Amino acid sequence: MLLYDLQPFTLVDYPGHVACTLFMAGCNLRCPYCHNADLIAPTDPPRVSEEAFFAFLEQRKGLLEGVCVTGGEPTLSDLSGLLKRIRDEGFAVKLDTNGTHPENWIPLAEENLLDFVAMDVKVPLNAYGVMEASERDRRGIAESVATLLSGVVDYEFRTTIHPNWLSEEDMDRIAEWLTGAKRLALQPFTPSPKVLNPDFCRGTGYSDEALEAFRERLARSIETVVIRGK
């Protein structure tokens, strides 16, 4: 189990819940704009142990409602034992995932170990090469999207947007791919010196007017589209 770090309190990582965020180490993608690049292949020792994490939860009963399990890519680890224990302690579970390993998260949803899944849809499926996704990764992403659209668990899709990796045509392709989806959160890229590839992320992002135009276009085929982080 690759537990790495713990954020003890958040009102934004699990919308509608007072939660903590558990960070898992390791990721199979290389998104140039990743803000958690230090989690891809960390060289520092973990900052939290499983024992310390559950001791923390014991102290927060009645104060926190849920746990957001994020990364990195948490589905690279076997999460079943961890999530069962979190649920046994009385907390809701939200999973953040890139969707590349549906064989690892779908059984968790079917066993009612997940209350909510937030899946990143980064670019149109055939453009995932910029994230260094393999063909196997792309097949997994497609299966994860289809499974969430089927309603196996409550969910939202999330897309971080910037002209360097998403054009207007790309957004239209994402809208077509996610037609009928319950919810999509558009997340304008926020510059940071810690991103994986700062050069890739240079330049001006979309204006507020362009973001609203994207939201309106996507809302024609997706039930709810929100802009988060502005």
N, C-alpha and C positions, 0 to 999 in steps of 0.2 A: 504494500500500500504506500503510494507516494504522496502522502500528506506533506505539504510544504509550509503553508503559512495560514494565518487566521486573521480576518478583520472582525473584531468583536461586535460591531454594530453597523447596520446599514438600513436606510429607508428607501434606497433606490435599486439595489441589486435584485430584490424580490418584490416587485410592485404590489402594493396593498398589504405588505407584511413588514413587521419589525423583525429583522433577521440578522444573522451573522453570515459571513462569507468564508468558506473553506476553500483554499487554493490547492490544487493538485499539480504536481510537477510533471513535465514531459508533454511534448506535442509533436504530432506527425506532419503538420503543415508549417509553412514558413511565410506567413502573411507579412508583407513589407511594413504595414502600418501597425503591427501588433504592439500594444502598450505593455504587455506582460512578457516581453522577450526574455527576461531573466528566468522565466519558468520553462522555456523550451528545453533546455538541457542545463539545469542549474549546477554550478560548481560549488556553491556554498551549501553547508549542511542544512537540513530542514529546520524551520523555526518553531515547529509545533509537532508534538508526538500525538499518537492516537489517544494515549492515556490522558495527556494534558487537555486535549480537545474535549473529551467526554467529561472530564472534571469541570471544565468551563461550562459545558451545557448544563450540568447538574446545578451549578450556581445560578444559571440564568432562567431556570424554569419559572414561568409566570411573568417573565420580562420579555423574552424573545418568543416569536411565533414560529419561525422557520429557519432553515439552513439553506443557503445557496451554495451548491457544490460546483466549482468552476475551475479554471486552469489558466495556462496549459489546456490539455484536453483530458478531462477526467475519465472518459470512457476507454482510455488506454489501460486503466486499472480495473480489477474486479471490484465493483462497488457494492455487491449484494450484501455482504456482511456489514459494511459500514452503514449503508442506508437502513437496513433492518434495525440496527442498534439506534440510529437517530430517530426512526419512527417509534421504536419501543419507548424512547424517552419522551415522546409526546410532541415532537416537532414536525412540521410540514417540510417537504423537501422539494427544492427547485434545482434542476440540472441545467447547466449551460454546456452546450456541445456544438462541435462543428459538423456533426452528423456522419462522420466517416465510418463509424463503427456501430451500425444499427444492431448487429448481433449482440452487442454488449448492453445497449440501453433499452431496446424493445422488451426483452424479458423482464426488466425492472418495472416498466410500465404495466405489463400484463400481471405482475405480482402485486400491483398497487403499492409499490415502493416509491413512486414518483407522484407528486401532486402537480407539478408544472415543469415543462421543458421549454427552454429558450434556445432555438437553433439559429446559428449564424448562416445566412445565405449571402455569401460574400460577393459573388459575381454570377453571371449566367453559367450554367453547368459546364459548357464547353470552353470556358475561359479560366478554369481553375488552375491552369498551368502556371499562372503568375504566383500562385500560392504553393507551387511545387507539389500539387496533388497528383497521386498516381491514378492509373485507370481504376484500380481497386477502390481507391478513395472516392472517385467520382461515382462509381456504382453504389457505394454506401451512402453517399449524400443523396442520390436520387431516391434510394429506398427510404431513407429517413424522412425526406420531404413527403413522399407518398404516404408513409405511415402516420405522420402527424396530421395530414389532411384527412385521413380516415377517422380521426377523432379518438385514437386510443388513449390519449391523455390531454389535459388542458395544455395549451402551448401558445407561443408566439414565435414568429420569425423576426430576425434582426439583420439589418443591412447597414454597414458603415459606408458612407458615401463621400466621394471626392472625385473631381474630374480626371485625375490621373489614372484611376482604375475603373470608373463607371461613367459611361457616356449616357446620353438620353436614350439611345437605342438599346443599351444594356439594361436600363431601367424598364423599358417596355418588354424586353425578353424575360426579366424577372417577374414582371406583372403577369405575363402569360403563363409562366411556370407555376406561379403560386395562385392561380385563379381559384376562387372559392375559399381561400385561406381565411381563418378567423381574425388574425391580427398580424400586422407587420409594423415594426418600429424602425424608422429611419434614424440613423445616428450620424450626424455630421462629424467628420474626422476632426479631432482636437490635436493640434501639434504638440509634440513632446520630444525632448532630447533622448528619451528612453526607447523610442520606437525601433523596430528591428532594422529598418533601412530608411534613415532620415532623408537621403537624396531622393528616394522614390516618392516621398511625401511632400516635397517642396511645392510651392505655388499656392495659388488662391483657391479656396474651396468654393462651393456653390453659394450664391447669395441666398438671403432669406426668401426672396421672391421665387428663385428657382426651386428651392426646397419645397415651398408651398405648391408650386406647379407640379412637381413630382408627386407630392402627397395626393393631390386631386386626381392625377392620372391613374395612380395605383389604386385609389379608392373605387375606381370603376369596376375592378375585378376582385378586390379584397375587402372584406367586411369592414375592418377598422384599420386605418393607417394613421400612425402618430409620428410626430417629430420629437425625438428625445435628445436632450442635451443642449438645447439652444436657450 
